[in-house]
Amino acid sequence: MAEGVTGQKLQEKVLMVNRVAKKIKGGERRGFTALVAVGDGCGKVGIGYGRAQDLRVAIEKGRRQAKAKMFAVPISGTTIPHRVEVKEGAAKIILKPAPRGAGLIAGGVIRDLLELAGYGDVSAKILGTRNRMANVKATVTALRGMMNEA
């Protein structure tokens, strides 16, 4: 946990780790990529993507990028203000407000992002693809779109 700009404690979650290899003259150069989400639980969330030869360095790069790219999301009580449906690339997601006490009804990386943003009652569905990166990008697009409409 790190300290945020507003004094809030930032929570972080590694959403995806991938081992990658590049063919070079002497064989292969191995490395890692990490998709990291950071949020303060009070309406701010960000994602970052780090690449490095070492896993810890890749996660740290992703964390730094996520902190730098944090943005505000609209929270109406403990849920989202209205229904949102987003299709970005192969990913399609639906976010719907849920009644108080329903909890987060979401799977995969959408649940992690919504928890870090501070939502308590949202119903979500992933359609289209199981690719985590695509689903994260679609979720961020949905959250940013709600902010522009609000």
C-alpha positions as CSV (number, residue, x, y, z in Angstrom):
1,M,0.0,0.0,0.0
2,A,1.2,3.4,-0.9
3,E,0.2,6.9,0.1
4,G,-1.9,8.8,-2.4
5,V,-1.9,12.5,-3.3
6,T,-5.0,13.1,-1.1
7,G,-3.5,11.2,1.8
8,Q,-5.7,8.1,1.1
9,K,-4.0,4.7,1.2
10,L,-3.8,3.3,-2.3
11,Q,-4.6,-0.3,-2.8
12,E,-3.0,-2.2,-5.7
13,K,-3.7,-5.4,-7.5
14,V,-1.7,-7.3,-10.1
15,L,-4.3,-8.2,-12.7
16,M,-2.2,-10.2,-15.1
17,V,1.4,-11.4,-15.4
18,N,2.8,-12.8,-18.6
19,R,6.1,-14.3,-19.5
20,V,7.4,-13.2,-22.9
21,A,10.4,-14.2,-25.1
22,K,12.1,-12.6,-28.0
23,K,14.2,-14.5,-30.5
24,I,17.7,-12.9,-30.8
25,K,21.0,-14.0,-32.3
26,G,22.2,-16.0,-29.3
27,G,18.8,-17.7,-28.5
28,E,16.0,-16.0,-26.6
29,R,15.7,-12.9,-24.4
30,R,13.1,-13.6,-21.7
31,G,11.1,-11.0,-19.9
32,F,7.8,-10.3,-18.1
33,T,4.8,-8.1,-18.5
34,A,2.5,-7.1,-15.7
35,L,-0.9,-5.4,-15.7
36,V,-1.5,-3.5,-12.5
37,A,-4.5,-1.6,-11.1
38,V,-4.3,1.0,-8.4
39,G,-7.2,2.6,-6.5
40,D,-8.0,4.6,-3.4
41,G,-11.4,3.0,-2.7
42,C,-13.0,6.5,-2.8
43,G,-13.6,7.1,-6.5
44,K,-10.1,7.1,-8.1
45,V,-8.6,4.2,-10.1
46,G,-5.8,3.7,-12.6
47,I,-4.2,1.0,-14.6
48,G,-0.6,0.5,-15.8
49,Y,1.3,-1.9,-17.9
50,G,5.0,-2.7,-17.1
51,R,7.5,-4.7,-19.1
52,A,11.0,-5.7,-17.9
53,Q,13.5,-8.6,-17.7
54,D,12.6,-9.1,-14.0
55,L,9.0,-9.7,-12.7
56,R,9.4,-7.4,-9.7
57,V,10.6,-4.5,-11.9
58,A,7.7,-5.1,-14.4
59,I,5.2,-4.9,-11.5
60,E,6.8,-1.7,-10.1
61,K,6.8,-0.1,-13.6
62,G,3.1,-1.0,-13.9
63,R,2.4,0.4,-10.4
64,R,4.1,3.7,-11.2
65,Q,2.2,4.0,-14.5
66,A,-1.1,3.2,-12.8
67,K,-0.5,5.9,-10.2
68,A,0.3,8.4,-12.9
69,K,-2.8,7.5,-15.0
70,M,-5.4,7.6,-12.1
71,F,-8.7,9.1,-13.0
72,A,-11.9,9.9,-11.0
73,V,-15.1,7.8,-11.4
74,P,-18.6,8.7,-10.5
75,I,-20.1,7.0,-7.5
76,S,-23.8,7.3,-6.7
77,G,-24.0,6.0,-3.1
78,T,-22.3,2.6,-3.5
79,T,-23.2,2.0,-7.1
80,I,-22.8,3.5,-10.6
81,P,-25.1,6.2,-11.7
82,H,-26.6,4.4,-14.7
83,R,-26.3,1.4,-17.0
84,V,-23.4,1.3,-19.4
85,E,-22.7,-1.0,-22.3
86,V,-19.3,-0.8,-24.0
87,K,-17.7,-2.7,-26.9
88,E,-14.0,-2.1,-27.4
89,G,-12.2,-4.5,-29.8
90,A,-13.3,-8.0,-29.0
91,A,-14.4,-7.2,-25.5
92,K,-18.0,-6.3,-24.6
93,I,-19.0,-5.5,-21.1
94,I,-22.3,-4.4,-19.4
95,L,-22.3,-2.5,-16.1
96,K,-25.6,-2.0,-14.3
97,P,-26.5,-0.4,-11.0
98,A,-27.5,-2.8,-8.3
99,P,-29.7,-2.3,-5.2
100,R,-28.0,-1.5,-1.9
101,G,-26.7,-4.6,-0.2
102,A,-26.5,-6.7,-3.4
103,G,-22.7,-6.6,-3.5
104,L,-20.4,-6.7,-6.5
105,I,-21.8,-9.2,-9.0
106,A,-19.0,-9.3,-11.4
107,G,-16.2,-11.6,-12.5
108,G,-12.7,-11.5,-13.7
109,V,-10.8,-8.2,-13.8
110,I,-14.0,-6.1,-13.8
111,R,-14.5,-7.1,-10.1
112,D,-11.0,-6.1,-9.2
113,L,-11.3,-2.7,-10.9
114,L,-14.7,-1.9,-9.3
115,E,-13.4,-2.9,-5.8
116,L,-10.4,-0.6,-6.2
117,A,-12.6,2.2,-7.4
118,G,-14.7,1.9,-4.3
119,Y,-18.0,0.5,-5.7
120,G,-20.0,-1.8,-3.4
121,D,-23.1,-2.6,-5.4
122,V,-22.7,-3.2,-9.2
123,S,-23.9,-6.0,-11.5
124,A,-21.5,-6.6,-14.4
125,K,-21.3,-9.1,-17.3
126,I,-18.3,-9.9,-19.6
127,L,-19.3,-10.8,-23.1
128,G,-17.1,-11.3,-26.2
129,T,-13.7,-12.4,-25.0
130,R,-11.8,-13.8,-22.0
131,N,-8.7,-11.7,-22.7
132,R,-8.0,-9.8,-19.5
133,M,-6.2,-6.9,-21.2
134,A,-9.2,-6.3,-23.5
135,N,-11.7,-6.5,-20.7
136,V,-9.7,-4.0,-18.5
137,K,-9.5,-1.5,-21.4
138,A,-13.3,-1.9,-22.0
139,T,-14.0,-1.4,-18.3
140,V,-11.8,1.7,-18.2
141,T,-13.6,3.1,-21.3
142,A,-17.0,2.5,-19.5
143,L,-15.9,4.2,-16.3
144,R,-14.5,7.2,-18.2
145,G,-17.6,7.4,-20.3
146,M,-19.8,7.6,-17.2
147,M,-17.6,10.4,-16.0
148,N,-18.2,12.4,-19.2
149,E,-22.0,11.9,-19.0
150,A,-22.3,12.7,-15.3
